[in-house]
Amino acid sequence: MKTVIIACSMLRDELEQSLAEQGASTPVVWMEKGLHDKPEYLHRELQTEINAHQDWDVIVLAYCLCGNAVLGLVSQTARLVIPKFDDCIRMLRSVTPGSAPEVDCRCLYFTRGWIDSDKFLLDEMRRYAEQYGDKKGARILKSMLGNYTGVRLVDTGAYDTAGYSGALCQTAKDFGLDFDIVPGTRRVLEKLAAGSFDEDFCVIEPGLPVTPDDFKDRAL
C-alpha cells in the first residue's frame, strides 16, 4: 500500500524518531505550526493536501481532532487514517491503551515543538500583555491564565528536556504557575510509523467524510 503522511510540524521530533526506529521511509508532508490557531483554516489546508495526494492508497494525518478541524475531511480515492484523540497532547500522554490520558485541564502542556514555535502560547501572552503596560498587562495575563495553575513539559523521549526545563520553569514562575516535567509516550506515533492502525486510529474509507462518530469511542 502506497502511504503518505501529512503531519503537524509540532510533532516533528516525535514522528521523525518513530519513523527512524521503525526503519520506515514513508514520505511526510510537514504542515506549518500556526494552523491550529484557526480550525477552519487548518481544515482547508488539510483538505488541499489531501486533494493533492489522491494517487496514494493511504493518507495518514499526524493530527488529532484538533478543535474539530478534521471533521468533514474527505478523500475520494485514498483511505484516511487519523489518531483517535482530542489533541496531540492527549495522544502524547496516552501511556496505556484504552485508558484516559493523564491530562490536567488546569495545566498548560508543551513539548520542544511547541516551545520552539513562534506561536508559543506563553510568549504570545507576554507580548500581548506588554502592549498595554504593566498594570493593564498584568490584568490581561491574570484573565488569560485565571483557570491555570501549572505548566508541564512533556518528556516524549524525542528531545533533551534539560535544554528546555530551566527556561520553561522560569517562564512558569513569571506567570505565577508551578512547573513540572511529566512523562510522555510515542507509542501511537510508533504504530503510525509502522502502519499498524488499531483501535487508537480512525480509518476512513474513500469517499466518506470524517464525522464525530469516528471519534466517539476515544479515551477521554
mmCIF file of the C-alpha atoms, coordinates in Angstrom:
data_MODEL
# 
_entry.id   MODEL 
# 
loop_
_atom_site.group_PDB 
_atom_site.id 
_atom_site.type_symbol 
_atom_site.label_atom_id 
_atom_site.label_alt_id 
_atom_site.label_comp_id 
_atom_site.label_asym_id 
_atom_site.label_entity_id 
_atom_site.label_seq_id 
_atom_site.pdbx_PDB_ins_code 
_atom_site.Cartn_x 
_atom_site.Cartn_y 
_atom_site.Cartn_z 
_atom_site.occupancy 
_atom_site.B_iso_or_equiv 
_atom_site.pdbx_formal_charge 
_atom_site.auth_seq_id 
_atom_site.auth_comp_id 
_atom_site.auth_asym_id 
_atom_site.auth_atom_id 
_atom_site.pdbx_PDB_model_num 
ATOM 1   C CA . MET A 1 1   ? 0.000   0.000  0.000  1.00 0.00 ? 1   MET A CA 1 
ATOM 2   C CA . LYS A 1 2   ? 1.447   3.351  -1.044 1.00 0.00 ? 2   LYS A CA 1 
ATOM 3   C CA . THR A 1 3   ? 1.248   5.607  2.028  1.00 0.00 ? 3   THR A CA 1 
ATOM 4   C CA . VAL A 1 4   ? 1.946   9.294  2.658  1.00 0.00 ? 4   VAL A CA 1 
ATOM 5   C CA . ILE A 1 5   ? 1.852   11.139 5.983  1.00 0.00 ? 5   ILE A CA 1 
ATOM 6   C CA . ILE A 1 6   ? 0.550   14.693 6.333  1.00 0.00 ? 6   ILE A CA 1 
ATOM 7   C CA . ALA A 1 7   ? 1.888   15.901 9.660  1.00 0.00 ? 7   ALA A CA 1 
ATOM 8   C CA . CYS A 1 8   ? 1.834   18.838 12.043 1.00 0.00 ? 8   CYS A CA 1 
ATOM 9   C CA . SER A 1 9   ? 5.329   20.282 12.401 1.00 0.00 ? 9   SER A CA 1 
ATOM 10  C CA . MET A 1 10  ? 4.757   20.427 16.175 1.00 0.00 ? 10  MET A CA 1 
ATOM 11  C CA . LEU A 1 11  ? 5.216   16.629 16.144 1.00 0.00 ? 11  LEU A CA 1 
ATOM 12  C CA . ARG A 1 12  ? 8.405   16.628 14.091 1.00 0.00 ? 12  ARG A CA 1 
ATOM 13  C CA . ASP A 1 13  ? 10.707  15.428 16.905 1.00 0.00 ? 13  ASP A CA 1 
ATOM 14  C CA . GLU A 1 14  ? 8.429   12.571 17.879 1.00 0.00 ? 14  GLU A CA 1 
ATOM 15  C CA . LEU A 1 15  ? 7.389   11.466 14.398 1.00 0.00 ? 15  LEU A CA 1 
ATOM 16  C CA . GLU A 1 16  ? 10.872  11.560 12.876 1.00 0.00 ? 16  GLU A CA 1 
ATOM 17  C CA . GLN A 1 17  ? 12.259  9.482  15.732 1.00 0.00 ? 17  GLN A CA 1 
ATOM 18  C CA . SER A 1 18  ? 9.389   6.995  15.433 1.00 0.00 ? 18  SER A CA 1 
ATOM 19  C CA . LEU A 1 19  ? 9.940   6.649  11.676 1.00 0.00 ? 19  LEU A CA 1 
ATOM 20  C CA . ALA A 1 20  ? 13.678  6.148  12.196 1.00 0.00 ? 20  ALA A CA 1 
ATOM 21  C CA . GLU A 1 21  ? 13.150  3.492  14.854 1.00 0.00 ? 21  GLU A CA 1 
ATOM 22  C CA . GLN A 1 22  ? 10.702  1.651  12.597 1.00 0.00 ? 22  GLN A CA 1 
ATOM 23  C CA . GLY A 1 23  ? 13.078  1.901  9.659  1.00 0.00 ? 23  GLY A CA 1 
ATOM 24  C CA . ALA A 1 24  ? 10.226  3.481  7.715  1.00 0.00 ? 24  ALA A CA 1 
ATOM 25  C CA . SER A 1 25  ? 10.800  5.600  4.629  1.00 0.00 ? 25  SER A CA 1 
ATOM 26  C CA . THR A 1 26  ? 7.220   6.877  4.381  1.00 0.00 ? 26  THR A CA 1 
ATOM 27  C CA . PRO A 1 27  ? 7.212   10.383 2.860  1.00 0.00 ? 27  PRO A CA 1 
ATOM 28  C CA . VAL A 1 28  ? 5.996   13.181 5.121  1.00 0.00 ? 28  VAL A CA 1 
ATOM 29  C CA . VAL A 1 29  ? 4.348   16.472 4.157  1.00 0.00 ? 29  VAL A CA 1 
ATOM 30  C CA . TRP A 1 30  ? 5.050   18.901 7.009  1.00 0.00 ? 30  TRP A CA 1 
ATOM 31  C CA . MET A 1 31  ? 2.343   21.487 7.681  1.00 0.00 ? 31  MET A CA 1 
ATOM 32  C CA . GLU A 1 32  ? 3.181   24.838 9.285  1.00 0.00 ? 32  GLU A CA 1 
ATOM 33  C CA . LYS A 1 33  ? 2.803   25.141 13.046 1.00 0.00 ? 33  LYS A CA 1 
ATOM 34  C CA . GLY A 1 34  ? 0.445   28.082 13.260 1.00 0.00 ? 34  GLY A CA 1 
ATOM 35  C CA . LEU A 1 35  ? -2.511  26.451 11.515 1.00 0.00 ? 35  LEU A CA 1 
ATOM 36  C CA . HIS A 1 36  ? -4.082  25.383 14.826 1.00 0.00 ? 36  HIS A CA 1 
ATOM 37  C CA . ASP A 1 37  ? -4.935  28.982 15.617 1.00 0.00 ? 37  ASP A CA 1 
ATOM 38  C CA . LYS A 1 38  ? -7.954  28.791 13.317 1.00 0.00 ? 38  LYS A CA 1 
ATOM 39  C CA . PRO A 1 39  ? -9.502  25.314 12.959 1.00 0.00 ? 39  PRO A CA 1 
ATOM 40  C CA . GLU A 1 40  ? -11.354 26.334 9.809  1.00 0.00 ? 40  GLU A CA 1 
ATOM 41  C CA . TYR A 1 41  ? -8.067  27.363 8.189  1.00 0.00 ? 41  TYR A CA 1 
ATOM 42  C CA . LEU A 1 42  ? -6.385  24.135 9.273  1.00 0.00 ? 42  LEU A CA 1 
ATOM 43  C CA . HIS A 1 43  ? -9.325  22.206 7.817  1.00 0.00 ? 43  HIS A CA 1 
ATOM 44  C CA . ARG A 1 44  ? -9.000  23.987 4.486  1.00 0.00 ? 44  ARG A CA 1 
ATOM 45  C CA . GLU A 1 45  ? -5.233  23.442 4.263  1.00 0.00 ? 45  GLU A CA 1 
ATOM 46  C CA . LEU A 1 46  ? -5.525  19.762 5.161  1.00 0.00 ? 46  LEU A CA 1 
ATOM 47  C CA . GLN A 1 47  ? -8.229  19.227 2.538  1.00 0.00 ? 47  GLN A CA 1 
ATOM 48  C CA . THR A 1 48  ? -5.987  20.898 -0.049 1.00 0.00 ? 48  THR A CA 1 
ATOM 49  C CA . GLU A 1 49  ? -3.145  18.487 0.766  1.00 0.00 ? 49  GLU A CA 1 
ATOM 50  C CA . ILE A 1 50  ? -5.490  15.504 0.739  1.00 0.00 ? 50  ILE A CA 1 
ATOM 51  C CA . ASN A 1 51  ? -6.740  16.523 -2.691 1.00 0.00 ? 51  ASN A CA 1 
ATOM 52  C CA . ALA A 1 52  ? -3.147  16.785 -3.898 1.00 0.00 ? 52  ALA A CA 1 
ATOM 53  C CA . HIS A 1 53  ? -2.370  13.194 -2.871 1.00 0.00 ? 53  HIS A CA 1 
ATOM 54  C CA . GLN A 1 54  ? -5.221  11.241 -4.410 1.00 0.00 ? 54  GLN A CA 1 
ATOM 55  C CA . ASP A 1 55  ? -2.800  8.963  -6.251 1.00 0.00 ? 55  ASP A CA 1 
ATOM 56  C CA . TRP A 1 56  ? -1.791  7.371  -2.933 1.00 0.00 ? 56  TRP A CA 1 
ATOM 57  C CA . ASP A 1 57  ? -3.537  4.377  -1.338 1.00 0.00 ? 57  ASP A CA 1 
ATOM 58  C CA . VAL A 1 58  ? -3.407  5.628  2.251  1.00 0.00 ? 58  VAL A CA 1 
ATOM 59  C CA . ILE A 1 59  ? -3.164  9.176  3.601  1.00 0.00 ? 59  ILE A CA 1 
ATOM 60  C CA . VAL A 1 60  ? -2.213  9.288  7.279  1.00 0.00 ? 60  VAL A CA 1 
ATOM 61  C CA . LEU A 1 61  ? -2.872  12.519 9.145  1.00 0.00 ? 61  LEU A CA 1 
ATOM 62  C CA . ALA A 1 62  ? -0.466  13.031 12.045 1.00 0.00 ? 62  ALA A CA 1 
ATOM 63  C CA . TYR A 1 63  ? -3.097  15.229 13.655 1.00 0.00 ? 63  TYR A CA 1 
ATOM 64  C CA . CYS A 1 64  ? -5.946  14.552 16.061 1.00 0.00 ? 64  CYS A CA 1 
ATOM 65  C CA . LEU A 1 65  ? -9.450  16.007 16.323 1.00 0.00 ? 65  LEU A CA 1 
ATOM 66  C CA . CYS A 1 66  ? -7.750  19.401 16.788 1.00 0.00 ? 66  CYS A CA 1 
ATOM 67  C CA . GLY A 1 67  ? -10.729 21.597 17.592 1.00 0.00 ? 67  GLY A CA 1 
ATOM 68  C CA . ASN A 1 68  ? -12.878 19.627 15.109 1.00 0.00 ? 68  ASN A CA 1 
ATOM 69  C CA . ALA A 1 69  ? -10.612 20.757 12.262 1.00 0.00 ? 69  ALA A CA 1 
ATOM 70  C CA . VAL A 1 70  ? -10.533 17.248 10.772 1.00 0.00 ? 70  VAL A CA 1 
ATOM 71  C CA . LEU A 1 71  ? -14.315 16.811 10.708 1.00 0.00 ? 71  LEU A CA 1 
ATOM 72  C CA . GLY A 1 72  ? -15.654 16.804 7.165  1.00 0.00 ? 72  GLY A CA 1 
ATOM 73  C CA . LEU A 1 73  ? -12.312 15.980 5.558  1.00 0.00 ? 73  LEU A CA 1 
ATOM 74  C CA . VAL A 1 74  ? -12.738 13.502 2.721  1.00 0.00 ? 74  VAL A CA 1 
ATOM 75  C CA . SER A 1 75  ? -10.554 11.624 0.290  1.00 0.00 ? 75  SER A CA 1 
ATOM 76  C CA . GLN A 1 76  ? -12.219 10.340 -2.854 1.00 0.00 ? 76  GLN A CA 1 
ATOM 77  C CA . THR A 1 77  ? -9.687  7.633  -3.710 1.00 0.00 ? 77  THR A CA 1 
ATOM 78  C CA . ALA A 1 78  ? -7.351  7.138  -0.726 1.00 0.00 ? 78  ALA A CA 1 
ATOM 79  C CA . ARG A 1 79  ? -8.102  5.770  2.725  1.00 0.00 ? 79  ARG A CA 1 
ATOM 80  C CA . LEU A 1 80  ? -7.704  8.342  5.533  1.00 0.00 ? 80  LEU A CA 1 
ATOM 81  C CA . VAL A 1 81  ? -6.136  7.367  8.862  1.00 0.00 ? 81  VAL A CA 1 
ATOM 82  C CA . ILE A 1 82  ? -6.215  9.702  11.895 1.00 0.00 ? 82  ILE A CA 1 
ATOM 83  C CA . PRO A 1 83  ? -5.159  9.129  15.539 1.00 0.00 ? 83  PRO A CA 1 
ATOM 84  C CA . LYS A 1 84  ? -8.294  8.901  17.657 1.00 0.00 ? 84  LYS A CA 1 
ATOM 85  C CA . PHE A 1 85  ? -7.579  11.614 20.232 1.00 0.00 ? 85  PHE A CA 1 
ATOM 86  C CA . ASP A 1 86  ? -8.900  15.081 21.014 1.00 0.00 ? 86  ASP A CA 1 
ATOM 87  C CA . ASP A 1 87  ? -5.489  16.674 20.592 1.00 0.00 ? 87  ASP A CA 1 
ATOM 88  C CA . CYS A 1 88  ? -1.808  15.881 20.287 1.00 0.00 ? 88  CYS A CA 1 
ATOM 89  C CA . ILE A 1 89  ? -1.074  16.384 23.983 1.00 0.00 ? 89  ILE A CA 1 
ATOM 90  C CA . ARG A 1 90  ? -3.592  13.688 24.881 1.00 0.00 ? 90  ARG A CA 1 
ATOM 91  C CA . MET A 1 91  ? -2.031  11.423 22.274 1.00 0.00 ? 91  MET A CA 1 
ATOM 92  C CA . LEU A 1 92  ? 1.449   12.037 23.699 1.00 0.00 ? 92  LEU A CA 1 
ATOM 93  C CA . ARG A 1 93  ? 0.167   11.447 27.241 1.00 0.00 ? 93  ARG A CA 1 
ATOM 94  C CA . SER A 1 94  ? -1.766  8.273  26.390 1.00 0.00 ? 94  SER A CA 1 
ATOM 95  C CA . VAL A 1 95  ? 0.575   5.812  28.051 1.00 0.00 ? 95  VAL A CA 1 
ATOM 96  C CA . THR A 1 96  ? -1.876  2.926  28.477 1.00 0.00 ? 96  THR A CA 1 
ATOM 97  C CA . PRO A 1 97  ? -4.028  1.821  25.512 1.00 0.00 ? 97  PRO A CA 1 
ATOM 98  C CA . GLY A 1 98  ? -7.741  2.315  26.169 1.00 0.00 ? 98  GLY A CA 1 
ATOM 99  C CA . SER A 1 99  ? -7.176  4.398  29.293 1.00 0.00 ? 99  SER A CA 1 
ATOM 100 C CA . ALA A 1 100 ? -7.833  8.108  29.560 1.00 0.00 ? 100 ALA A CA 1 
ATOM 101 C CA . PRO A 1 101 ? -4.674  10.173 29.014 1.00 0.00 ? 101 PRO A CA 1 
ATOM 102 C CA . GLU A 1 102 ? -3.345  11.848 32.159 1.00 0.00 ? 102 GLU A CA 1 
ATOM 103 C CA . VAL A 1 103 ? -4.062  15.466 31.300 1.00 0.00 ? 103 VAL A CA 1 
ATOM 104 C CA . ASP A 1 104 ? -4.922  18.097 33.916 1.00 0.00 ? 104 ASP A CA 1 
ATOM 105 C CA . CYS A 1 105 ? -7.113  20.786 32.363 1.00 0.00 ? 105 CYS A CA 1 
ATOM 106 C CA . ARG A 1 106 ? -5.651  23.292 34.843 1.00 0.00 ? 106 ARG A CA 1 
ATOM 107 C CA . CYS A 1 107 ? -2.196  22.922 33.290 1.00 0.00 ? 107 CYS A CA 1 
ATOM 108 C CA . LEU A 1 108 ? -0.578  24.069 30.048 1.00 0.00 ? 108 LEU A CA 1 
ATOM 109 C CA . TYR A 1 109 ? 1.396   21.289 28.330 1.00 0.00 ? 109 TYR A CA 1 
ATOM 110 C CA . PHE A 1 110 ? 4.339   21.776 25.987 1.00 0.00 ? 110 PHE A CA 1 
ATOM 111 C CA . THR A 1 111 ? 6.995   19.808 24.138 1.00 0.00 ? 111 THR A CA 1 
ATOM 112 C CA . ARG A 1 112 ? 10.048  21.194 22.374 1.00 0.00 ? 112 ARG A CA 1 
ATOM 113 C CA . GLY A 1 113 ? 7.977   21.526 19.199 1.00 0.00 ? 113 GLY A CA 1 
ATOM 114 C CA . TRP A 1 114 ? 5.576   23.911 20.919 1.00 0.00 ? 114 TRP A CA 1 
ATOM 115 C CA . ILE A 1 115 ? 8.267   25.845 22.785 1.00 0.00 ? 115 ILE A CA 1 
ATOM 116 C CA . ASP A 1 116 ? 10.360  26.461 19.658 1.00 0.00 ? 116 ASP A CA 1 
ATOM 117 C CA . SER A 1 117 ? 7.348   27.662 17.706 1.00 0.00 ? 117 SER A CA 1 
ATOM 118 C CA . ASP A 1 118 ? 6.939   31.364 17.019 1.00 0.00 ? 118 ASP A CA 1 
ATOM 119 C CA . LYS A 1 119 ? 3.374   30.697 18.162 1.00 0.00 ? 119 LYS A CA 1 
ATOM 120 C CA . PHE A 1 120 ? 4.498   29.566 21.648 1.00 0.00 ? 120 PHE A CA 1 
ATOM 121 C CA . LEU A 1 121 ? 1.479   30.421 23.768 1.00 0.00 ? 121 LEU A CA 1 
ATOM 122 C CA . LEU A 1 122 ? 3.291   31.898 26.759 1.00 0.00 ? 122 LEU A CA 1 
ATOM 123 C CA . ASP A 1 123 ? 5.408   34.156 24.561 1.00 0.00 ? 123 ASP A CA 1 
ATOM 124 C CA . GLU A 1 124 ? 2.295   35.356 22.749 1.00 0.00 ? 124 GLU A CA 1 
ATOM 125 C CA . MET A 1 125 ? 0.575   36.082 26.052 1.00 0.00 ? 125 MET A CA 1 
ATOM 126 C CA . ARG A 1 126 ? 3.570   38.075 27.259 1.00 0.00 ? 126 ARG A CA 1 
ATOM 127 C CA . ARG A 1 127 ? 3.801   40.110 24.040 1.00 0.00 ? 127 ARG A CA 1 
ATOM 128 C CA . TYR A 1 128 ? 0.090   40.819 24.103 1.00 0.00 ? 128 TYR A CA 1 
ATOM 129 C CA . ALA A 1 129 ? 0.156   41.969 27.710 1.00 0.00 ? 129 ALA A CA 1 
ATOM 130 C CA . GLU A 1 130 ? 3.245   44.143 27.178 1.00 0.00 ? 130 GLU A CA 1 
ATOM 131 C CA . GLN A 1 131 ? 1.351   46.171 24.592 1.00 0.00 ? 131 GLN A CA 1 
ATOM 132 C CA . TYR A 1 132 ? -0.849  47.580 27.359 1.00 0.00 ? 132 TYR A CA 1 
ATOM 133 C CA . GLY A 1 133 ? 1.725   48.428 30.019 1.00 0.00 ? 133 GLY A CA 1 
ATOM 134 C CA . ASP A 1 134 ? 2.444   46.858 33.395 1.00 0.00 ? 134 ASP A CA 1 
ATOM 135 C CA . LYS A 1 135 ? -0.860  47.291 35.226 1.00 0.00 ? 135 LYS A CA 1 
ATOM 136 C CA . LYS A 1 136 ? -3.272  46.601 32.394 1.00 0.00 ? 136 LYS A CA 1 
ATOM 137 C CA . GLY A 1 137 ? -0.945  43.904 31.075 1.00 0.00 ? 137 GLY A CA 1 
ATOM 138 C CA . ALA A 1 138 ? -0.986  42.182 34.464 1.00 0.00 ? 138 ALA A CA 1 
ATOM 139 C CA . ARG A 1 139 ? -4.788  42.218 34.469 1.00 0.00 ? 139 ARG A CA 1 
ATOM 140 C CA . ILE A 1 140 ? -4.850  40.769 30.961 1.00 0.00 ? 140 ILE A CA 1 
ATOM 141 C CA . LEU A 1 141 ? -2.446  37.982 31.929 1.00 0.00 ? 141 LEU A CA 1 
ATOM 142 C CA . LYS A 1 142 ? -4.473  37.201 35.037 1.00 0.00 ? 142 LYS A CA 1 
ATOM 143 C CA . SER A 1 143 ? -7.598  36.941 32.871 1.00 0.00 ? 143 SER A CA 1 
ATOM 144 C CA . MET A 1 144 ? -5.844  34.717 30.314 1.00 0.00 ? 144 MET A CA 1 
ATOM 145 C CA . LEU A 1 145 ? -4.327  32.400 32.924 1.00 0.00 ? 145 LEU A CA 1 
ATOM 146 C CA . GLY A 1 146 ? -7.087  32.551 35.512 1.00 0.00 ? 146 GLY A CA 1 
ATOM 147 C CA . ASN A 1 147 ? -8.037  28.900 35.093 1.00 0.00 ? 147 ASN A CA 1 
ATOM 148 C CA . TYR A 1 148 ? -4.478  27.547 35.043 1.00 0.00 ? 148 TYR A CA 1 
ATOM 149 C CA . THR A 1 149 ? -2.248  26.513 37.927 1.00 0.00 ? 149 THR A CA 1 
ATOM 150 C CA . GLY A 1 150 ? 0.733   24.909 36.233 1.00 0.00 ? 150 GLY A CA 1 
ATOM 151 C CA . VAL A 1 151 ? 2.995   24.417 33.228 1.00 0.00 ? 151 VAL A CA 1 
ATOM 152 C CA . ARG A 1 152 ? 4.125   20.934 32.205 1.00 0.00 ? 152 ARG A CA 1 
ATOM 153 C CA . LEU A 1 153 ? 6.969   19.873 29.926 1.00 0.00 ? 153 LEU A CA 1 
ATOM 154 C CA . VAL A 1 154 ? 6.126   16.528 28.304 1.00 0.00 ? 154 VAL A CA 1 
ATOM 155 C CA . ASP A 1 155 ? 9.112   14.199 28.060 1.00 0.00 ? 155 ASP A CA 1 
ATOM 156 C CA . THR A 1 156 ? 8.432   12.126 24.938 1.00 0.00 ? 156 THR A CA 1 
ATOM 157 C CA . GLY A 1 157 ? 11.984  10.787 24.765 1.00 0.00 ? 157 GLY A CA 1 
ATOM 158 C CA . ALA A 1 158 ? 12.494  12.541 21.431 1.00 0.00 ? 158 ALA A CA 1 
ATOM 159 C CA . TYR A 1 159 ? 14.491  15.506 22.748 1.00 0.00 ? 159 TYR A CA 1 
ATOM 160 C CA . ASP A 1 160 ? 16.646  16.509 25.713 1.00 0.00 ? 160 ASP A CA 1 
ATOM 161 C CA . THR A 1 161 ? 14.373  18.075 28.305 1.00 0.00 ? 161 THR A CA 1 
ATOM 162 C CA . ALA A 1 162 ? 17.381  19.516 30.165 1.00 0.00 ? 162 ALA A CA 1 
ATOM 163 C CA . GLY A 1 163 ? 17.800  22.129 27.470 1.00 0.00 ? 163 GLY A CA 1 
ATOM 164 C CA . TYR A 1 164 ? 14.259  23.418 27.977 1.00 0.00 ? 164 TYR A CA 1 
ATOM 165 C CA . SER A 1 165 ? 13.243  22.784 31.576 1.00 0.00 ? 165 SER A CA 1 
ATOM 166 C CA . GLY A 1 166 ? 15.175  25.690 33.109 1.00 0.00 ? 166 GLY A CA 1 
ATOM 167 C CA . ALA A 1 167 ? 13.786  28.391 30.840 1.00 0.00 ? 167 ALA A CA 1 
ATOM 168 C CA . LEU A 1 168 ? 10.260  26.975 30.915 1.00 0.00 ? 168 LEU A CA 1 
ATOM 169 C CA . CYS A 1 169 ? 10.388  26.708 34.702 1.00 0.00 ? 169 CYS A CA 1 
ATOM 170 C CA . GLN A 1 170 ? 11.356  30.374 34.952 1.00 0.00 ? 170 GLN A CA 1 
ATOM 171 C CA . THR A 1 171 ? 8.630   31.353 32.499 1.00 0.00 ? 171 THR A CA 1 
ATOM 172 C CA . ALA A 1 172 ? 6.090   29.454 34.602 1.00 0.00 ? 172 ALA A CA 1 
ATOM 173 C CA . LYS A 1 173 ? 7.245   31.304 37.723 1.00 0.00 ? 173 LYS A CA 1 
ATOM 174 C CA . ASP A 1 174 ? 6.969   34.617 35.878 1.00 0.00 ? 174 ASP A CA 1 
ATOM 175 C CA . PHE A 1 175 ? 3.304   33.820 35.290 1.00 0.00 ? 175 PHE A CA 1 
ATOM 176 C CA . GLY A 1 176 ? 2.728   32.597 38.844 1.00 0.00 ? 176 GLY A CA 1 
ATOM 177 C CA . LEU A 1 177 ? 2.365   28.954 37.795 1.00 0.00 ? 177 LEU A CA 1 
ATOM 178 C CA . ASP A 1 178 ? 4.075   25.832 39.092 1.00 0.00 ? 178 ASP A CA 1 
ATOM 179 C CA . PHE A 1 179 ? 6.270   23.693 36.837 1.00 0.00 ? 179 PHE A CA 1 
ATOM 180 C CA . ASP A 1 180 ? 6.937   20.005 36.380 1.00 0.00 ? 180 ASP A CA 1 
ATOM 181 C CA . ILE A 1 181 ? 8.249   17.535 33.817 1.00 0.00 ? 181 ILE A CA 1 
ATOM 182 C CA . VAL A 1 182 ? 5.770   14.737 33.090 1.00 0.00 ? 182 VAL A CA 1 
ATOM 183 C CA . PRO A 1 183 ? 6.258   11.512 31.143 1.00 0.00 ? 183 PRO A CA 1 
ATOM 184 C CA . GLY A 1 184 ? 5.030   11.271 27.590 1.00 0.00 ? 184 GLY A CA 1 
ATOM 185 C CA . THR A 1 185 ? 4.870   8.487  25.038 1.00 0.00 ? 185 THR A CA 1 
ATOM 186 C CA . ARG A 1 186 ? 5.386   7.936  21.335 1.00 0.00 ? 186 ARG A CA 1 
ATOM 187 C CA . ARG A 1 187 ? 3.509   4.647  21.288 1.00 0.00 ? 187 ARG A CA 1 
ATOM 188 C CA . VAL A 1 188 ? 0.737   5.923  18.980 1.00 0.00 ? 188 VAL A CA 1 
ATOM 189 C CA . LEU A 1 189 ? 3.208   7.581  16.610 1.00 0.00 ? 189 LEU A CA 1 
ATOM 190 C CA . GLU A 1 190 ? 5.297   4.408  16.577 1.00 0.00 ? 190 GLU A CA 1 
ATOM 191 C CA . LYS A 1 191 ? 2.240   2.461  15.397 1.00 0.00 ? 191 LYS A CA 1 
ATOM 192 C CA . LEU A 1 192 ? 1.509   5.213  12.886 1.00 0.00 ? 192 LEU A CA 1 
ATOM 193 C CA . ALA A 1 193 ? 5.073   4.930  11.549 1.00 0.00 ? 193 ALA A CA 1 
ATOM 194 C CA . ALA A 1 194 ? 4.765   1.147  11.337 1.00 0.00 ? 194 ALA A CA 1 
ATOM 195 C CA . GLY A 1 195 ? 1.417   1.292  9.533  1.00 0.00 ? 195 GLY A CA 1 
ATOM 196 C CA . SER A 1 196 ? -0.264  -0.569 12.382 1.00 0.00 ? 196 SER A CA 1 
ATOM 197 C CA . PHE A 1 197 ? -3.689  1.053  12.623 1.00 0.00 ? 197 PHE A CA 1 
ATOM 198 C CA . ASP A 1 198 ? -5.629  -0.406 15.549 1.00 0.00 ? 198 ASP A CA 1 
ATOM 199 C CA . GLU A 1 199 ? -8.228  0.952  17.973 1.00 0.00 ? 199 GLU A CA 1 
ATOM 200 C CA . ASP A 1 200 ? -6.148  4.109  18.506 1.00 0.00 ? 200 ASP A CA 1 
ATOM 201 C CA . PHE A 1 201 ? -6.946  5.248  14.958 1.00 0.00 ? 201 PHE A CA 1 
ATOM 202 C CA . CYS A 1 202 ? -9.898  6.294  12.834 1.00 0.00 ? 202 CYS A CA 1 
ATOM 203 C CA . VAL A 1 203 ? -9.787  4.572  9.447  1.00 0.00 ? 203 VAL A CA 1 
ATOM 204 C CA . ILE A 1 204 ? -11.992 6.335  6.923  1.00 0.00 ? 204 ILE A CA 1 
ATOM 205 C CA . GLU A 1 205 ? -12.783 4.642  3.643  1.00 0.00 ? 205 GLU A CA 1 
ATOM 206 C CA . PRO A 1 206 ? -12.542 6.556  0.336  1.00 0.00 ? 206 PRO A CA 1 
ATOM 207 C CA . GLY A 1 207 ? -15.485 8.825  -0.420 1.00 0.00 ? 207 GLY A CA 1 
ATOM 208 C CA . LEU A 1 208 ? -16.608 9.081  3.211  1.00 0.00 ? 208 LEU A CA 1 
ATOM 209 C CA . PRO A 1 209 ? -16.144 12.255 5.291  1.00 0.00 ? 209 PRO A CA 1 
ATOM 210 C CA . VAL A 1 210 ? -14.672 12.273 8.771  1.00 0.00 ? 210 VAL A CA 1 
ATOM 211 C CA . THR A 1 211 ? -17.551 12.514 11.267 1.00 0.00 ? 211 THR A CA 1 
ATOM 212 C CA . PRO A 1 212 ? -17.884 12.876 15.062 1.00 0.00 ? 212 PRO A CA 1 
ATOM 213 C CA . ASP A 1 213 ? -18.899 9.209  15.198 1.00 0.00 ? 213 ASP A CA 1 
ATOM 214 C CA . ASP A 1 214 ? -15.394 8.249  14.079 1.00 0.00 ? 214 ASP A CA 1 
ATOM 215 C CA . PHE A 1 215 ? -14.088 9.689  17.367 1.00 0.00 ? 215 PHE A CA 1 
ATOM 216 C CA . LYS A 1 216 ? -16.957 8.694  19.667 1.00 0.00 ? 216 LYS A CA 1 
ATOM 217 C CA . ASP A 1 217 ? -15.146 5.826  21.450 1.00 0.00 ? 217 ASP A CA 1 
ATOM 218 C CA . ARG A 1 218 ? -11.838 7.623  22.019 1.00 0.00 ? 218 ARG A CA 1 
ATOM 219 C CA . ALA A 1 219 ? -10.347 7.569  25.504 1.00 0.00 ? 219 ALA A CA 1 
ATOM 220 C CA . LEU A 1 220 ? -11.185 10.962 27.053 1.00 0.00 ? 220 LEU A CA 1 
# 
